[in-house]
């Protein structure tokens, strides 16, 4: 008897969740703004009013891995590569599975944007992988989903606000 009561109660709770709680969650997703929900100390990069939640790559091993082998990247997210000294930082798409926009930044200004950088075939030898570099020395590189620089109208000379480093 206790087993039957337990099964009925579990079924009622499950049905209640799908009838009442789940639709409320889905409705709140529909009302979500285009700006990400920023948590305390979450690093962000803002350009032309568009804010991206970013992962930080500030050590040589983190910068070497970057976004390699990632299957996807949320639309309001990116990776910010941080360099102690300004320089001509060249990037490639080795083992990167998603096309990207690469935004090269000196202090708080966009220097160069490489738009719609394509994925390279896995069998491409390292010597044949294209390199993407800025026109002038930079100390930050922001990688975001390909096409977003055009979508939001980002351009060389735009001001960049970096928070949470």
N, C-alpha and C positions, 0 to 999 in steps of 0.2 A: 504493500500500500504506500509506504514512504517513497518507494522508487517511482511509482506512478505520479505522486504529487510532485516530486522533484522534476520529472520529465515535463509535466504540464506547466510548472512554474518557469522552467528554463525556456520552454517554447513561447510562453506569454511574454517573457522579457525580450527574447529575440525578435518576436513579431512587433512588440512595442518600439524597439529600437529602429527597425526598418520603416515603421509607419510614421513615427513622430520625430525622432532624433536625426536620422539620416537625411530626410528632406530638408530639415533646418540647416544642416551643415552644407548641403548642396546649394541652398538658396544664398547662404552667406558667401560662398565662392562666386556666385553670379554678381554680387554687389561689390566684389573686391575692386579696388582702384588699380591703376597701372603702376603705382609706386609700391615697392616691396615693403613688407613689415620689418622695420629695422629694430633689432634688439640691442640692448645695452652693449656697448663696445664692439658692435659688429662693424667691421671696416666697410666703408662705402666710397664710391666714386660718383660724383654728379657732374654731368655735362649738359648744358642747355636745359636745365630743369629735370633731366632724366637721371634717376638714381639707380645704381647697380650695387647689389651686395657682392662683395668680392672676397675671394680667398687670397691670401697673401703668399707669395713665393719670394722669400728674401734671403735664402741661402743657396749656395751653388747646387746642392742636390735637389732642392725644391724647384729651382729654376730649370734644371735639366729635365725634370719630369713634366712640369707644367700641366697642361691639359691632355697629355698623352693617354691613350687608351680609354678615354671617357666616351660613353655612348651618347650622352646628351648634355646640354647645359641649359638651365632654366633661363627664360627670356630676360629676367631682371637680375641676372648674375653674371659674374666674370671672374677672371683671375688678374690680379695686379702683381706684376713683377717689379720688385723694388731693388735698386742698385745704390750702393753707398756713394759711388762716384759717377759723374756724368761720363758717357761714352757712346760710341756707335755700337749699339747692342743689336746683333744680328740674330734673327729667329728663323726656324724652319718648322715644317709640319711633320716631322718624323713621328710615326705611330699616333698621329692625331686623327681621330675618326670623325670629327665634325668641322665643317668649314667655319672660318673665323674672320672677324675684322680685328686687325692689330693696330692699336692706337699708341703712338710713341709720344711721350710727354716729357718736357723739360720743366721741372718745378711745377708750375700750375698752368702750362700752356701746351696745347697740342702742336707738335712739330710736324708729324707725318702720320697719315692714315693709309694702311694697306687694306683695301676693301675686298670682301669676298675672296679671301685666300682659300684656295681649294684643298681638299684632302688629296694626299699623294698615295699612289699604289704602294702596298706594303713591300713589294719586291724592289722598289726603287732604291738603287745604291745610294749611300750617303753622299757620295761625290756628285750625284745628279739631282739631289734635292735643292729646289730653289731656296735662296736665302732672302729674308725680308729685313731691311734695315732702315733707320731714319736718315733724313738728309743732314741732320745736325745731331750733336751729342744729346743724350737724354738720360734721365735717372728713373723713369717709370715706363712700363709698357702695360697697357690694358688690353686683354683679349676678351672679346664678347662674340656672341653669335653673328655669323656673316649676315650682312644686310642691315643690321641695326644702325650703323653709322649713317647710312642713307635714309633710313626710316625716320631718324630723329634729326637729320640735317647737320650732323657733326662736320666740322671743317677745321683745317689747319688754322691756328691762331685762336681757337676757342679756349675759354678759361675752364680749368678743371679744378673741382673741389674734392680733396681727398681727406676723409675723416677716419679716425679710429686706428691709425697706424701706431 
